[in-house]
Amino acid sequence: MNLFYLLRSSAIFLGISLSGCASLPGELGVITVDDGRGASSAPMDVYFYRPATFKPGGPVLIVVHGSSRNAGDYRYYFAAAAWRYGALILAPEFSRENYRGSRRFNLGNVKTRSGDTTLRSEWSFPVIDRIFDQARAPLGFGQQGYYLFGHSAGSQFVHRMIMFSPSKKMIAAVAANAGWYTEPDITVDFPYGLNDAPADKEILRQAFRQKLTVMLGQDDNDETHRSLRRTVEANRQGPHRLARGRHFYRRSKEIAGQLRMPFLWRLKEVSGIAHSGSGMAGPAADVFFGSALDPASK
């Protein structure tokens, strides 16, 4: 069966009540695309919310879930911001069946379990571009670029995508509250650094030129959080997510300076937010679209 542009389970809902927000008019649904990973290709469900305020030239935001693989929830997290800014939300589901474990999801499937580099055609990172391209026709937009957000495990995915497979279609990205990082440091072994990793100086130059915001909840500082990685290597990055994010940004900026490369990454901390995808959604949308007019005020 041809999986391209398969649109299902969509309907117009006038007055959708989303995550406790006021009723927001728009369209909810799911499209199924082909993830295009060579011999490992599989169908992928992409949950979407197209607010009534979205216009054909409006922004497209791709949202990457965390380890719970709850793409539908992440679509809801951004609903109010999507309506406010007139943005189309696409939330792909990296299912446990097709992206089993952190190696195939968070780490992008760049290495096999034995440590060999996989074919780039089987990496998980380029799937984001394919989702964007395949969603264009069924959802009716003509944009050539997208915004990208990831939280927790999704944040791990986003910052590694930027370092290993930077996309020319990505306008800007937010990586929020990652549990641990791959530093752009060739003296640190992969996956905590770039030693023995499929990256070179030119890829790193492209990565540092991407508009990435490392976003951290200032209350995401629980050293005993149940899903926090506690390996020796991860603990060297800091005792909790807030400290590790600060370390990652600071170390990345230092390395870019040492290599005399342009560095466009930014650090943004959000007060009053702990490890919460829903809590980071509004601040992330403001980073992306804060200069846009609120459609409700037109």
Long-range contacts (C-beta under 8 A, 24 or more apart in sequence): 3-32, 3-33, 3-34, 3-43, 4-33, 4-34, 4-134, 5-31, 5-33, 5-134, 5-137, 5-138, 6-31, 6-32, 6-33, 7-31, 7-138, 8-32, 10-48, 16-79, 18-49, 18-76, 18-79, 18-80, 19-76, 19-77, 19-79, 19-80, 19-278, 21-79, 21-80, 22-80, 24-51, 24-52, 24-79, 24-80, 24-83, 25-51, 25-52, 25-83, 26-50, 26-51, 26-52, 26-53, 26-54, 26-79, 26-82, 26-83, 28-75, 31-134, 31-135, 31-138, 31-139, 33-130, 33-131, 33-134, 33-135, 34-130, 34-134, 35-98, 35-127, 35-130, 35-131, 36-126, 36-127, 36-130, 37-109, 37-121, 37-122, 37-123, 37-124, 37-127, 38-119, 38-121, 38-122, 39-122, 40-98, 40-122, 42-97, 42-98, 44-92, 44-93, 44-94, 44-95, 44-98, 44-127, 44-131, 45-71, 45-92, 45-93, 45-95, 46-71, 46-90, 46-91, 46-92, 46-93, 46-131, 46-135, 47-71, 47-72, 47-74, 47-75, 47-90, 47-91, 47-92, 47-93, 48-75, 48-88, 48-89, 48-90, 48-91, 48-135, 48-139, 49-75, 49-76, 49-78, 49-79, 49-82, 49-88, 49-89, 50-88, 50-89, 50-139, 51-79, 51-82, 51-83, 51-86, 51-87, 51-88, 52-83, 53-83, 53-84, 53-85, 53-86, 53-295, 53-296, 54-82, 54-86, 54-87, 54-88, 55-86, 56-140, 56-141, 56-142, 57-141, 57-142, 57-143, 58-85, 58-86, 58-87, 58-88, 58-141, 58-143, 59-85, 59-86, 59-87, 59-88, 59-143, 59-146, 59-147, 59-288, 59-289, 59-292, 60-87, 60-88, 60-90, 60-132, 60-135, 60-141, 60-143, 60-145, 60-146, 60-147, 61-87, 61-88, 61-89, 61-90, 61-146, 61-147, 61-148, 61-149, 61-285, 61-288, 62-90, 62-91, 62-92, 62-128, 62-131, 62-132, 62-146, 62-147, 62-148, 62-149, 63-89, 63-90, 63-91, 63-149, 63-150, 63-154, 64-91, 64-92, 64-94, 64-128, 64-148, 64-149, 64-150, 64-151, 64-154, 64-155, 64-157, 64-158, 65-91, 65-93, 65-94, 65-151, 65-153, 65-154, 65-277, 66-151, 66-152, 66-153, 66-154, 66-155, 66-277, 67-102, 67-105, 67-106, 67-152, 67-153, 67-227, 69-93, 69-94, 69-95, 69-96, 73-277, 73-278, 74-151, 74-154, 74-277, 74-281, 77-277, 77-278, 77-281, 78-149, 78-281, 78-285, 80-282, 81-281, 81-282, 81-284, 81-285, 81-286, 81-289, 82-285, 83-295, 83-296, 84-285, 84-294, 84-295, 84-296, 85-285, 85-288, 85-289, 85-292, 85-294, 85-295, 86-292, 86-295, 87-147, 87-285, 87-288, 87-289, 88-139, 88-141, 90-131, 90-132, 90-135, 90-146, 92-127, 92-128, 92-131, 94-124, 94-157, 99-124, 102-153, 102-156, 105-153, 105-157, 106-153, 106-156, 106-157, 106-160, 107-156, 107-160, 107-191, 108-157, 108-160, 108-161, 108-164, 108-165, 110-160, 110-164, 110-197, 110-198, 111-190, 111-191, 115-196, 117-198, 120-165, 120-198, 123-164, 123-165, 124-157, 125-157, 125-160, 125-161, 125-164, 125-165, 126-165, 126-167, 128-161, 128-167, 128-170, 129-167, 129-169, 132-169, 144-169, 145-169, 145-170, 145-171, 146-170, 146-171, 147-171, 147-172, 147-173, 147-288, 147-289, 148-172, 148-173, 148-174, 149-173, 149-174, 149-176, 149-281, 149-284, 149-288, 150-174, 150-175, 150-176, 151-176, 151-177, 151-277, 151-280, 152-176, 152-177, 152-178, 152-179, 152-227, 152-275, 152-277, 153-178, 153-179, 154-277, 156-180, 156-181, 156-182, 158-212, 159-212, 159-214, 159-248, 162-207, 162-210, 162-212, 163-194, 163-199, 163-203, 163-204, 163-207, 164-197, 164-198, 164-199, 164-203, 166-203, 166-206, 166-207, 166-210, 170-210, 171-211, 172-210, 172-211, 172-212, 172-213, 172-287, 172-288, 173-210, 173-211, 173-212, 173-213, 174-212, 174-213, 174-215, 174-280, 174-284, 174-287, 174-288, 175-212, 175-213, 175-214, 175-215, 176-215, 176-216, 176-217, 176-277, 176-280, 176-284, 177-215, 177-216, 177-217, 177-220, 177-241, 177-245, 177-275, 177-276, 177-280, 178-241, 178-244, 178-245, 178-248, 179-227, 179-228, 179-229, 179-234, 179-241, 179-244, 180-229, 180-233, 180-234, 180-237, 180-244, 181-237, 181-244, 181-245, 181-247, 181-248, 183-237, 183-248, 183-251, 183-252, 183-255, 184-208, 184-251, 184-252, 184-255, 184-256, 185-251, 185-255, 188-233, 189-233, 192-233, 192-234, 192-236, 192-237, 201-259, 204-259, 204-261, 205-259, 205-261, 205-262, 208-252, 208-256, 208-261, 208-262, 208-263, 208-264, 208-265, 209-261, 209-262, 209-264, 210-264, 210-265, 211-264, 211-265, 211-266, 212-264, 212-265, 212-266, 213-265, 213-266, 213-267, 213-268, 213-284, 213-287, 214-245, 214-248, 214-249, 214-265, 214-266, 214-267, 214-268, 215-268, 215-269, 215-270, 215-280, 215-283, 215-284, 215-287, 216-241, 216-242, 216-245, 216-246, 216-267, 216-268, 216-269, 216-270, 217-241, 217-242, 217-269, 217-270, 217-272, 217-273, 217-274, 217-275, 217-276, 217-279, 217-280, 218-242, 218-269, 218-270, 218-271, 218-272, 218-273, 219-271, 219-272, 219-273, 219-274, 220-273, 220-274, 220-275, 221-274, 222-274, 222-275, 225-275, 241-275, 242-269
